Amino acid sequence: MLNNAIALLNAWFPPTEVHAHCDGPCGVYDPSAARITAEAVLSMTKKIVALEEPSDAAGKVAYANTLSRYIAIKEEQAQKTKDDLLILWTDYFKPVHLEAYPDLHDTFWKAAKLCSACKVEVSQQHAEELMAAVEKIHGIFWATKGRQVAWFTAS
């Protein structure tokens, strides 16, 4: 009965088709979210590398708990970095930007691959390479807006 009523309402008041050229209003894009999450990936990677496994039973339990938390955070933040970069790549950058930055696609592709590598392994080198890639994208993004923005590195 409810389905019939909804069908009748749709027939009387058909929905209006709408179109948009992007996921959100222009001007909402910013690479800072990717920078923050990439910093978290690097931070968690450093913490994992520095973590020492104790020999006592209680210490081993605490170690396993801490290690699993660091890994979960690292993987989650790597995925968030990838998501933020893919939104910038596919929604913000246009053909005019590719003319000015011919290596743009390669830069984003490599950054996305680094996000995946940081999820599946513990490599400080790859985490640092991800930060460098995000820094490059950050610079390109703000240059397309005609602004220079200072880059802050993770400590």
N, C-alpha and C positions, 0 to 999 in steps of 0.2 A: 504494500500500500504506500509506504514511504517512497519507494522507488518510482512509483507512478506519479506521485505528487511532485517529486523533483524533476522528472521528465517533463511534466506539464509546465512547471515553472520555467525550465530551460527553453521550452518551445515558445512560451509567451515572452520571455525576456532573455534572448540569447546573449551569451557572454561576448564582450567586445574583445577583439584581437588586438594585442599591443605588441610593440617592437622596441627593443633597446639595443644600443651598439656595444654595451659592456655590462658587466655584472652589477655595477653600481654607478652612482653619479661620478662624473669626471672629477679628478682631483683627490680621490680617496686613496690612491696608491702611494706607498712609501716602503722602501726597503728596510726600514729600521726593525720591523718585526723579524725579518730573516736574520738580521745582524744579531739581535738579542738571542734568538734560538741557536744560531751557530756558535755564539759565545758559550752557551750552556753545553753544547756538544763538546766543545774543546775543554771546558771546565770538568765535565764528568769524565772525559777520557783521561785527563791528567789525574783525577782522583782515583780512577780504576787502576791506572798504572802504578800509582804510589801506594795503593792499599797492600798491606802485608798480612798474610794469613798467620794467625797465632797457632800455637801448638795445643793449648788446652781446649777441652770440649765446649765450654761456655763461650770462649773466644771464637771458636770456629763457627758457632751458631750466629754470633753477632757479625762475624765477617761475611758469612753467606747472606745474611739479611742486608747488610750494607752494600755488598757487591751487587745483589739482585736489584736493589733500589737504584743504584748508580746506572746500571745497565738499562733499566726500564726508562729512566729519565733521559739518558743519552739517545736511546732509540726514538722515544716520543719527540724529543726536540729536533732530531734529525729529520723526522717526517714532517714536523711543522715547518722547518726551514725549507724543505722541498716543496711543500704546498704553497708557501708564500712566494718562493721563487717562480714556481710554475704560473701563479696568478699574474705576476709581473710580466713574465715572458709572453704569455698568451693573451693577456687582456690589455696591458699598458703599452708595450712596445709595438710600434707600427712600421710599415715599410720605410718611411722617412728616417727612422732611427737606424735601420739596417744600412741605409746609404751612408750615414755618418759613422757607423760602427759595424763594419763588415764582418767582424768576428763575433757579433752578438749571439747568434744562434749557437755557435761552438762554445762560447763562454757559459751560456745557460745550460747546455747539454752536459758539459763537464761538471758544472756545479751540482746538477741533479744527480749525476753519477757519484759524485763525492758524498752527497747526502746518503745515498744507498750504501756506499762503502762504510761510512761511519755508523750506520745502523747494524751492519752484520759483522763488524770487526772492531777491535780495539787498536787503533792506530793514531798516535798523536800526530804523525806526519800528515795523514789524511785529514784529520780535524783542523790542522793548521792550514792545509791547502784549501779546505772549505772556507775558512775565515778569509783567506786571500781572495778567493773567488767571489765571495759575498762583498768584500771590500771593492773589488773591481766593478761589480754590478751596481753597488751603491754609488760609486763615482760616475758611472755612465748615466744612471737614472737622473741624478741631480744635474749633470751636465745638459741633459735633454731639456731640463727645465730652466737652464740658464743660470744655475746657482752652484756655487761651490760650498760643500758642507764638510766640516771637519770629521775625520774618521777617528773613532775611539777604539783602541785595541783592548782585547780581554787581558786581564792580569792573571 
